[in-house]
Amino acid sequence: MKMSEQTTGHTATDVHSYARPTEAVARHLDLDITVDFDTQTLHGTATYTIENLTGTDHIIFDTRQLAIEKVYEGSDMQETTFSLGLEDPVLGQPLIIAVQPATTRLTIKYRTLPGAAAVQWLPPQQTAGKVLPFLFTQSQAILARTWIPIQDSPGIRITYNARVKVPPVLLAVMSAENPQEKNNTGEYTFRMQQPIPSYLMALAVGDLQFRSLGPKTGIYAEPATLDAAAYEFAEMSQMLTAAEKIYGTYRWDRYDLLVLPPAFPFGGMENPRLTFVTPTVLASDRSLTSLIAHELAHSWSGNLVTNGTWNDFWLNEGFTVYFERRIMEELYGKDYADMLEVLGYQDLQHTIQELGPASEDTCLKLDLVGRDPDEGLTEIAYEKGNFFLLHIEQAVGREQFDAFVNKYFNTFAFQSTTTDLFLNFLEKELIKWDKELATQINVDGWIFSPGLPADVIKPTSSRFASVEKTFREWNAGKPASQLNTGSWSSHEWLHFLRMLPDTMSPQQMAELDAAFQFTSSKNSEVLAAWLLHAIHNKYTSAQEALETFLVNVGRRKFLVPIYKALLATPEGKERALAIYAQARPHYHAVASVTLDELVK
C-alpha cells in the first residue's frame, strides 16, 4: 500500500486552507448576523472559542469576498490587530489575527461583499411563490469562507450557535436545531451541538413552511411547493429506519429536508439536520428519491466521518453511494437497487472516457494542489468509490463487510479521516495481513491507479433486460405507441433514453415524443436526457423546452452536458451563448464558474 507522510494523527495537511490547526484551532463559533436583502450582504460578528496549542502569537482563518472591519480579543472585547495576506482567486486571503498564548476568545466583525460565491440571492420571480425573495448558501467545497471568516478545512470541526436577523415575513433555517414556524421579530436562534466541518455550515431564508413527516423527519418548502414535496418525500421515516438497521443509530436528532428554488446547483447538500434538496426531484411519483437516500447516508459517511482533505473526497462519496444503494435495496428490493448500480456504472464509464482512462484524475486518491477542489467532484469519487467498496464486500462477504463499516463509523465518529488512515484501518480490521486477501482487494489498483481494475464488478439488472428487449422491438420497427412501458420507473426510462442512437430521423424523434411526451415531461432526469437527443438531432419541437429548462434549472449535473452538446456545433454555440447570457444571473457560483470555462 502506498502511504503518505502528510498524516499525523487525524490531522492532514490541507492545501486548500490557510489555517494551521496544529498551532491554533477554532473549537466553537457564536455567529450573530443580519441578512440584508436590499444590499445583498450579510453582516455581523463571528465569535470563536479557540485553542492555542503551541503558544503561537497568531491564528489564521480563511476569507474570500469578505470585508473584515475589526477583531476583538477576550470577553472584554479588547481590539487586536489583524492582517490579510495576498489574495488567491480560488483560496481567497488568509486572515492573520494577533493573539496571546492564553487567548481563548476572538470576535471578528465583518460583512460579505456583493457576489460572495456561497450566497445566492434570489428575487421573487425566481421563487415558487413569486412574491418574496429567497437566500441560500452552498459552502461545499471551500465557499464557507465567502460568508463567514472560518478555518475552512474539512479536517477541522466546530460546534456552533447562531442568531440570525431577517425580514419578519421570512423564516431562517440552518444546519442546526431549527424553528418550525415564523415569529413576529424575524430573529432566530440556532444550536449545533455536534462538531461539524465548515463546508456543512448552511443558511437559507425565505417564505418557508414546515410539515412533519414522522417523529424525527419533516420538510420545509415554500407554500406553493409544500404539498408536492410532502407527497414526494413521504417515505423519509422508512428510509431513516432502513439506514439505522444497516449502520446503527442516527446521531443528529432530526432529519429534515429543505426544498430550494431551482437555482440550487446540486441535487442535494447533506447539511446536518437539514438536507438542502433541488426541486428537480419532484417527479410526482417518488421515483427520484434515491437522492434523498444518498443525502441521508451522508449522515454517517461525510457528516459523521469526514474526508480530512478534498484529495480524500472519495471517502465521503464512495461510502455514501454504497450506503444509498443499500438503503434502496432494503426498501424496494435488489432488483430496484440493481438499476441504480447499472446507471451508476454507465456514468462512471462516461466520466473515465471524458477525463481519459490514463488520467490521474480517475484515481480515487486525488492530487488537487493548485486547483479548485470542485474539480474533484466527479463520478470517480462517487461511483469508482462505490464499486471499490462493492469489490471489498464481494471479497469478504456482506456480513463481515458490514461489521467492518460499522466499526469504522464508530471508531472515527465526529472526526476527520484520510485515505491513509482508512487503509491502515482496513489492514488492521479486515485484511489482517492476509496476503491473499490483500491481493484480491488490490488497494493500489483501485485507489492509486487510473481507470478501473479488470476485476471490477459489472452490474446487471433484470428490469433493464426487459427495457433492452423493448428497445430492440422499437429498433426493429415496432411503433413506439405499441411498446409495453406502462410500469416503467424513471430509471427504466433513463436506461431506454441512453440506448437510443445518437442519430435519429425527424420522424423517429417525433414518433417517440408523440408516444411518450418527452419534451413536456415533468421529470427532470428524463427531460434532460431527451434534450441531449433533441440537440444532437436538431429536433426543433424541443427548442422552447430546452431554453426554458436552461433558464430555470440551476442543477450543474444537467447544465454541463446540455451546454457541452450545444457548444459542439457553430449554430449550437451561438444559441448556447445567447441562452447563457440570459440564464447566468439565475445560476449559483458553483454552476457559473464551471460554465464560464465552457462557454468562453
MIGU-146034 format. One line per 4 residues: number of its first residue (from 1); their letters; for each residue x, y, z of C-alpha. Coordinates in nm, 3 decimals. Layout:
BEGIN
NUM) a) X Y Z  ...
***
This chain:
BEGIN
1) mkms) 0.000 0.000 0.000  0.125 0.347 -0.082  0.121 0.570 0.226  0.161 0.944 0.252
5) eqtt) 0.385 1.109 0.510  0.145 1.404 0.543  -0.076 1.247 0.807  -0.011 1.294 1.177
9) ghta) -0.284 1.155 1.399  -0.613 1.261 1.246  -0.486 1.595 1.108  -0.373 1.601 0.746
13) tdvh) -0.216 1.887 0.556  -0.493 2.066 0.370  -0.361 2.255 0.067  -0.695 2.435 0.030
17) syar) -0.687 2.616 0.364  -0.456 2.876 0.513  -0.541 2.759 0.865  -0.279 2.585 1.078
21) ptea) -0.488 2.378 1.316  -0.189 2.207 1.476  -0.082 2.552 1.604  -0.410 2.727 1.691
25) varh) -0.757 2.598 1.614  -1.120 2.710 1.648  -1.344 2.482 1.857  -1.678 2.671 1.874
29) ldld) -1.847 2.952 1.681  -2.109 3.201 1.801  -2.243 3.365 1.485  -2.454 3.682 1.503
33) itvd) -2.552 3.815 1.159  -2.814 4.025 0.984  -2.945 3.931 0.639  -2.987 4.246 0.427
37) fdtq) -3.177 4.176 0.105  -3.156 4.542 -0.006  -2.776 4.544 -0.019  -2.744 4.167 -0.071
41) tlhg) -2.500 4.135 0.216  -2.465 3.953 0.545  -2.306 4.149 0.830  -2.235 4.093 1.196
45) taty) -1.985 3.906 1.409  -1.824 3.563 1.427  -1.705 3.491 1.782  -1.475 3.192 1.821
49) tien) -1.364 2.989 2.116  -1.009 2.894 2.019  -0.739 2.667 2.150  -0.380 2.788 2.121
53) ltgt) -0.198 2.455 2.107  0.158 2.586 2.071  0.154 2.927 2.240  0.175 3.097 1.899
57) dhii) 0.122 3.473 1.865  -0.131 3.444 1.581  -0.419 3.234 1.449  -0.518 3.206 1.081
61) fdtr) -0.868 3.196 0.932  -0.976 3.167 0.569  -1.160 3.454 0.399  -1.273 3.534 0.047
65) qlai) -1.502 3.817 -0.068  -1.529 3.940 0.293  -1.471 4.284 0.443  -1.306 4.239 0.785
69) ekvy) -1.383 4.551 0.991  -1.245 4.485 1.340  -1.124 4.196 1.554  -1.162 4.181 1.934
73) egsd) -0.989 3.959 2.189  -1.142 3.815 2.506  -1.481 3.863 2.672  -1.400 4.229 2.739
77) mqet) -1.366 4.289 2.363  -1.020 4.439 2.352  -0.937 4.532 1.995  -0.650 4.333 1.847
81) tfsl) -0.451 4.364 1.527  -0.502 4.162 1.214  -0.377 4.148 0.857  -0.491 3.993 0.531
85) gled) -0.244 3.806 0.316  -0.213 3.802 -0.061  -0.530 3.709 -0.245  -0.557 3.386 -0.441
89) pvlg) -0.850 3.361 -0.687  -0.952 3.020 -0.551  -0.835 3.023 -0.189  -0.904 3.387 -0.108
93) qpli) -0.695 3.551 0.165  -0.557 3.436 0.499  -0.686 3.642 0.791  -0.396 3.654 1.039
97) iavq) -0.503 3.765 1.388  -0.265 3.852 1.669  -0.334 3.654 1.988  -0.180 3.591 2.329
101) patt) -0.082 3.239 2.439  -0.377 3.245 2.682  -0.632 3.384 2.435  -0.946 3.167 2.416
105) rlti) -1.200 3.405 2.258  -1.193 3.614 1.940  -1.470 3.824 1.783  -1.447 3.914 1.415
109) kyrt) -1.672 4.193 1.290  -1.728 4.154 0.917  -1.960 4.179 0.620  -1.988 3.989 0.296
113) lpga) -1.930 4.159 -0.035  -2.200 4.155 -0.306  -2.143 3.850 -0.522  -1.999 3.636 -0.239
117) aavq) -1.974 3.297 -0.408  -2.153 3.082 -0.147  -2.458 3.306 -0.124  -2.737 3.303 -0.381
121) wlpp) -2.981 3.595 -0.355  -3.298 3.519 -0.548  -3.553 3.785 -0.646  -3.919 3.693 -0.601
125) qqta) -3.965 3.587 -0.965  -3.711 3.307 -0.914  -3.907 3.153 -0.626  -4.212 2.927 -0.629
129) gkvl) -4.431 3.193 -0.467  -4.315 3.485 -0.688  -4.379 3.736 -0.404  -4.090 3.728 -0.155
133) pflf) -3.713 3.695 -0.206  -3.504 3.394 -0.107  -3.146 3.332 0.006  -2.947 3.013 0.038
137) tqsq) -2.582 2.929 0.092  -2.376 2.647 -0.059  -2.049 2.606 0.131  -1.902 2.290 -0.024
141) aila) -1.622 2.265 -0.110  -1.439 2.582 0.010  -1.705 2.851 -0.011  -1.789 2.882 0.361
145) rtwi) -1.507 3.139 0.372  -1.710 3.365 0.141  -1.985 3.417 0.403  -1.807 3.352 0.733
149) piqd) -1.442 3.410 0.828  -1.363 3.050 0.924  -1.096 2.781 0.929  -1.232 2.636 0.609
153) spgi) -1.098 2.282 0.602  -1.293 1.955 0.622  -1.031 1.837 0.872  -1.138 2.098 1.131
157) rity) -1.469 2.054 1.318  -1.658 2.310 1.529  -1.982 2.332 1.723  -2.185 2.647 1.674
161) narv) -2.467 2.870 1.795  -2.616 3.142 1.578  -2.851 3.438 1.592  -2.981 3.546 1.252
165) kvpp) -3.190 3.857 1.189  -3.412 3.851 0.875  -3.717 4.043 0.750  -4.013 3.934 0.970
169) vlla) -4.209 3.797 0.671  -3.937 3.535 0.617  -3.814 3.227 0.805  -3.446 3.145 0.859
173) vmsa) -3.318 2.787 0.885  -2.967 2.647 0.927  -2.774 2.320 0.953  -2.872 2.309 1.321
177) enpq) -3.173 2.287 1.553  -3.439 2.480 1.363  -3.762 2.673 1.428  -4.070 2.522 1.265
181) eknn) -4.266 2.845 1.214  -4.212 3.217 1.164  -4.213 3.463 1.454  -4.303 3.833 1.463
185) tgey) -3.949 3.964 1.514  -3.751 3.798 1.236  -3.484 3.696 1.488  -3.398 3.327 1.505
189) tfrm) -3.152 3.135 1.718  -2.981 2.809 1.630  -2.765 2.547 1.800  -2.547 2.271 1.655
193) qqpi) -2.409 2.065 1.942  -2.226 1.807 1.733  -1.894 1.926 1.583  -1.912 1.972 1.206
197) psyl) -1.667 2.075 0.932  -1.704 2.421 0.778  -1.849 2.301 0.446  -2.160 2.191 0.637
201) mala) -2.233 2.545 0.757  -2.559 2.639 0.585  -2.824 2.911 0.592  -3.147 2.960 0.400
205) vgdl) -3.403 3.239 0.430  -3.738 3.251 0.255  -4.115 3.223 0.271  -4.099 2.876 0.424
209) qfrs) -4.344 2.646 0.596  -4.278 2.322 0.781  -4.467 1.993 0.769  -4.394 1.692 0.985
213) lgpk) -4.346 1.358 0.807  -4.269 1.145 1.112  -4.133 1.153 1.469  -3.787 1.271 1.355
217) tgiy) -3.849 1.383 0.996  -4.015 1.675 0.823  -3.994 1.912 0.530  -3.952 2.286 0.477
221) aepa) -4.068 2.438 0.149  -4.239 2.739 0.003  -4.617 2.713 0.042  -4.662 2.662 -0.334
225) tlda) -4.432 2.357 -0.322  -4.512 2.207 0.017  -4.791 1.964 -0.080  -4.595 1.819 -0.372
229) aaye) -4.282 1.787 -0.158  -4.467 1.623 0.131  -4.608 1.363 -0.111  -4.274 1.304 -0.283
233) faem) -4.079 1.254 0.038  -4.343 1.075 0.245  -4.114 0.771 0.286  -3.834 0.957 0.468
237) sqml) -3.907 0.792 0.802  -3.888 0.447 0.643  -3.554 0.547 0.485  -3.420 0.653 0.825
241) taae) -3.532 0.324 0.980  -3.368 0.127 0.697  -3.043 0.321 0.733  -3.027 0.266 1.109
245) kiyg) -3.088 -0.106 1.057  -2.774 -0.128 0.842  -2.525 0.108 1.010  -2.658 0.197 1.352
249) tyrw) -2.816 0.488 1.532  -2.871 0.820 1.356  -2.675 1.070 1.566  -2.812 1.406 1.455
253) dryd) -3.151 1.405 1.639  -3.371 1.513 1.346  -3.355 1.457 0.970  -3.544 1.729 0.782
257) llvl) -3.539 1.846 0.420  -3.550 2.194 0.271  -3.674 2.217 -0.088  -3.492 2.506 -0.252
261) ppaf) -3.576 2.706 -0.566  -3.448 2.560 -0.897  -3.127 2.769 -0.893  -2.971 2.529 -0.640
265) pfgg) -2.663 2.386 -0.819  -2.670 2.032 -0.677  -2.922 1.752 -0.641  -2.884 1.773 -0.268
269) menp) -2.649 1.900 0.000  -2.621 1.696 0.316  -2.620 1.982 0.567  -2.666 1.809 0.904
273) rltf) -3.022 1.801 1.039  -3.143 1.984 0.725  -3.060 1.846 0.380  -3.095 2.108 0.106
277) vtpt) -3.258 1.949 -0.198  -3.336 2.052 -0.556  -3.698 2.072 -0.672  -3.591 1.878 -0.983
281) vlas) -3.656 1.556 -0.787  -4.026 1.640 -0.750  -4.137 1.393 -1.018  -4.484 1.328 -0.866
285) drsl) -4.418 0.953 -0.847  -4.145 0.923 -0.579  -3.916 0.775 -0.843  -3.615 1.001 -0.783
289) tsli) -3.597 0.965 -0.406  -3.273 0.767 -0.415  -3.122 1.116 -0.398  -3.276 1.152 -0.051
293) ahel) -3.134 0.814 0.047  -2.796 0.946 -0.068  -2.816 1.263 0.141  -2.942 1.066 0.441
297) ahsw) -2.650 0.823 0.404  -2.417 1.122 0.436  -2.530 1.147 0.799  -2.284 0.860 0.852
301) sgnl) -2.033 0.890 0.566  -1.931 1.254 0.537  -2.105 1.422 0.826  -2.015 1.171 1.099
305) vtng) -1.683 1.059 0.946  -1.544 1.325 0.713  -1.273 1.331 0.446  -0.982 1.514 0.606
309) twnd) -0.887 1.689 0.280  -1.052 1.726 -0.060  -0.794 1.486 -0.203  -0.978 1.220 0.001
313) fwln) -1.325 1.312 -0.126  -1.398 0.952 -0.227  -1.421 0.863 0.144  -1.732 1.084 0.164
317) egft) -1.897 0.998 -0.163  -1.792 0.640 -0.234  -1.923 0.523 0.103  -2.237 0.732 0.058
321) vyfe) -2.327 0.589 -0.283  -2.267 0.238 -0.149  -2.487 0.308 0.156  -2.755 0.480 -0.057
325) rrim) -2.790 0.168 -0.271  -2.810 -0.048 0.040  -3.093 0.169 0.174  -3.280 0.144 -0.157
329) eely) -3.229 -0.234 -0.162  -3.367 -0.258 0.193  -3.676 -0.056 0.099  -3.751 -0.167 -0.258
333) gkdy) -3.555 -0.487 -0.319  -3.241 -0.590 -0.502  -3.398 -0.555 -0.849  -3.451 -0.186 -0.781
337) adml) -3.100 -0.128 -0.642  -2.953 -0.314 -0.941  -3.096 -0.050 -1.175  -2.915 0.222 -0.978
341) evlg) -2.589 0.026 -0.994  -2.614 -0.009 -1.373  -2.687 0.360 -1.425  -2.400 0.446 -1.191
345) yqdl) -2.165 0.219 -1.384  -2.269 0.388 -1.709  -2.199 0.730 -1.554  -1.861 0.610 -1.432
349) qhti) -1.760 0.476 -1.775  -1.865 0.805 -1.934  -1.657 1.007 -1.685  -1.349 0.787 -1.734
353) qelg) -1.374 0.829 -2.112  -1.422 1.204 -2.074  -1.125 1.251 -1.838  -0.913 0.991 -2.019
357) pase) -0.855 0.636 -1.890  -0.493 0.720 -1.803  -0.576 1.049 -1.629  -0.459 1.080 -1.268
361) dtcl) -0.799 1.241 -1.201  -0.951 0.892 -1.236  -0.761 0.773 -0.927  -0.959 0.767 -0.604
365) kldl) -0.683 0.947 -0.412  -0.654 1.281 -0.589  -0.385 1.547 -0.615  -0.564 1.883 -0.627
369) vgrd) -0.270 2.106 -0.535  -0.310 2.444 -0.703  -0.662 2.360 -0.825  -1.014 2.432 -0.714
373) pdeg) -1.128 2.125 -0.515  -1.455 2.148 -0.706  -1.261 1.976 -0.987  -1.259 1.662 -0.776
377) ltei) -1.637 1.645 -0.750  -1.675 1.388 -1.029  -1.828 1.043 -1.069  -1.484 0.898 -0.985
381) ayek) -1.527 0.977 -0.614  -1.892 0.866 -0.620  -1.907 0.562 -0.844  -1.548 0.432 -0.853
385) gnff) -1.552 0.466 -0.475  -1.878 0.270 -0.459  -1.752 -0.007 -0.686  -1.433 -0.037 -0.478
389) llhi) -1.644 -0.096 -0.168  -1.863 -0.345 -0.358  -1.541 -0.518 -0.459  -1.435 -0.548 -0.092
393) eqav) -1.783 -0.669 0.004  -1.762 -0.941 -0.259  -1.417 -1.044 -0.133  -1.513 -1.086 0.234
397) greq) -1.893 -1.124 0.229  -2.160 -0.871 0.324  -2.186 -0.969 0.690  -1.817 -0.924 0.756
401) fdaf) -1.803 -0.604 0.548  -2.098 -0.451 0.738  -1.928 -0.527 1.068  -1.614 -0.355 0.939
405) vnky) -1.802 -0.044 0.817  -1.994 -0.018 1.146  -1.665 -0.029 1.337  -1.517 0.232 1.100
409) fntf) -1.806 0.472 1.159  -1.792 0.420 1.535  -1.414 0.449 1.558  -1.394 0.776 1.366
413) afqs) -1.731 0.928 1.468  -1.726 1.311 1.468  -1.370 1.306 1.335  -1.198 1.353 1.002
417) tttd) -1.006 1.076 0.834  -0.790 1.032 0.526  -0.722 0.767 0.267  -0.411 0.666 0.462
421) lfln) -0.598 0.630 0.790  -0.871 0.431 0.617  -0.618 0.196 0.459  -0.444 0.142 0.792
425) flek) -0.782 0.063 0.947  -0.868 -0.168 0.656  -0.541 -0.358 0.705  -0.583 -0.387 1.081
429) elik) -0.955 -0.470 1.097  -1.034 -0.658 0.777  -0.730 -0.771 0.577  -0.534 -0.860 0.893
433) wdke) -0.211 -0.911 0.696  -0.368 -1.186 0.484  -0.157 -1.157 0.167  -0.405 -1.345 -0.049
437) latq) -0.693 -1.120 0.061  -0.476 -0.809 0.016  -0.400 -0.916 -0.340  -0.769 -0.979 -0.403
441) invd) -0.875 -0.639 -0.266  -0.599 -0.470 -0.471  -0.576 -0.134 -0.294  -0.314 0.007 -0.533
445) gwif) -0.521 -0.081 -0.839  -0.832 0.082 -0.703  -0.709 0.386 -0.511  -0.377 0.491 -0.661
449) spgl) -0.416 0.380 -1.024  -0.617 0.546 -1.302  -0.913 0.385 -1.473  -1.079 0.069 -1.345
453) padv) -0.920 -0.264 -1.247  -1.006 -0.553 -1.476  -1.195 -0.734 -1.199  -1.448 -0.455 -1.140
457) ikpt) -1.797 -0.589 -1.082  -2.005 -0.517 -1.393  -2.360 -0.481 -1.262  -2.663 -0.625 -1.440
461) ssrf) -3.035 -0.562 -1.399  -3.324 -0.793 -1.480  -3.556 -0.494 -1.508  -3.320 -0.329 -1.755
465) asve) -3.306 -0.652 -1.955  -3.678 -0.603 -2.016  -3.613 -0.243 -2.122  -3.347 -0.362 -2.365
469) ktfr) -3.594 -0.610 -2.517  -3.844 -0.326 -2.563  -3.577 -0.109 -2.724  -3.490 -0.385 -2.970
473) ewna) -3.858 -0.412 -3.065  -3.871 -0.039 -3.139  -3.542 -0.052 -3.324  -3.683 -0.334 -3.538
477) gkpa) -3.979 -0.120 -3.640  -4.247 -0.167 -3.377  -4.436 0.164 -3.330  -4.344 0.347 -3.011
481) sqln) -4.711 0.375 -2.917  -4.733 -0.006 -2.903  -4.435 -0.059 -2.670  -4.508 -0.201 -2.325
485) tgsw) -4.376 0.076 -2.097  -4.667 0.133 -1.861  -4.493 0.016 -1.542  -4.156 0.181 -1.604
489) sshe) -3.984 0.387 -1.336  -3.767 0.692 -1.405  -3.466 0.461 -1.406  -3.610 0.242 -1.681
493) wlhf) -3.694 0.547 -1.891  -3.343 0.679 -1.841  -3.193 0.347 -1.950  -3.415 0.347 -2.260
497) lrml) -3.315 0.703 -2.349  -2.947 0.620 -2.307  -2.988 0.329 -2.551  -3.131 0.546 -2.828
501) pdtm) -2.889 0.602 -3.119  -2.707 0.935 -3.137  -2.851 0.998 -3.482  -3.225 0.963 -3.542
505) spqq) -3.454 1.083 -3.818  -3.702 1.365 -3.759  -3.976 1.103 -3.793  -3.825 0.885 -3.519
509) mael) -3.786 1.182 -3.283  -4.142 1.295 -3.346  -4.279 0.943 -3.304  -4.106 0.891 -2.969
513) daaf) -4.214 1.233 -2.848  -4.575 1.177 -2.952  -4.586 0.841 -2.777  -4.411 0.936 -2.454
517) qfts) -4.436 1.320 -2.428  -4.065 1.354 -2.351  -4.049 1.725 -2.440  -4.323 1.810 -2.190
521) skns) -4.201 1.570 -1.922  -4.210 1.700 -1.563  -3.938 1.451 -1.472  -3.611 1.644 -1.490
525) evla) -3.391 1.335 -1.533  -3.598 1.216 -1.829  -3.628 1.561 -1.982  -3.255 1.635 -1.955
529) awll) -3.168 1.304 -2.125  -3.421 1.374 -2.402  -3.293 1.727 -2.459  -2.948 1.586 -2.540
533) haih) -3.107 1.382 -2.819  -3.301 1.687 -2.930  -2.977 1.886 -2.962  -2.790 1.611 -3.148
537) nkyt) -3.077 1.562 -3.391  -3.179 1.930 -3.431  -3.529 1.850 -3.311  -3.686 2.194 -3.331
541) saqe) -4.001 2.097 -3.142  -3.796 2.086 -2.823  -3.627 2.425 -2.865  -3.863 2.614 -2.636
545) alet) -3.847 2.343 -2.369  -3.467 2.346 -2.390  -3.443 2.720 -2.334  -3.698 2.711 -2.051
549) flvn) -3.505 2.431 -1.882  -3.167 2.607 -1.905  -3.303 2.938 -1.781  -3.495 2.794 -1.488
553) vgrr) -3.286 2.500 -1.365  -2.951 2.560 -1.197  -2.850 2.199 -1.125  -2.496 2.160 -1.260
557) kflv) -2.539 1.788 -1.332  -2.792 1.878 -1.604  -2.646 2.206 -1.726  -2.292 2.092 -1.811
561) piyk) -2.377 1.811 -2.059  -2.652 2.017 -2.224  -2.429 2.321 -2.276  -2.148 2.093 -2.399
565) alla) -2.382 1.940 -2.656  -2.491 2.284 -2.776  -2.134 2.412 -2.795  -2.031 2.125 -3.024
569) tpeg) -2.162 2.300 -3.338  -2.131 2.661 -3.459  -2.508 2.719 -3.465  -2.544 2.547 -3.129
573) kera) -2.270 2.762 -2.981  -2.445 3.079 -3.091  -2.763 2.958 -2.925  -2.580 2.845 -2.611
577) laiy) -2.417 3.185 -2.565  -2.749 3.365 -2.609  -2.924 3.139 -2.356  -2.632 3.158 -2.112
581) aqar) -2.632 3.538 -2.118  -2.996 3.525 -2.010  -2.962 3.236 -1.764  -2.630 3.309 -1.591
585) phyh) -2.772 3.556 -1.334  -3.002 3.275 -1.217  -2.717 3.029 -1.151  -2.524 2.979 -0.829
589) avas) -2.149 3.046 -0.849  -2.082 2.671 -0.819  -2.252 2.630 -1.158  -2.145 2.953 -1.327
593) vtld) -1.773 2.906 -1.250  -1.784 2.571 -1.433  -1.996 2.705 -1.719  -1.788 3.021 -1.764
597) elvk) -1.494 2.796 -1.853  -1.707 2.601 -2.101  -1.851 2.892 -2.294  -1.551 3.126 -2.306
***
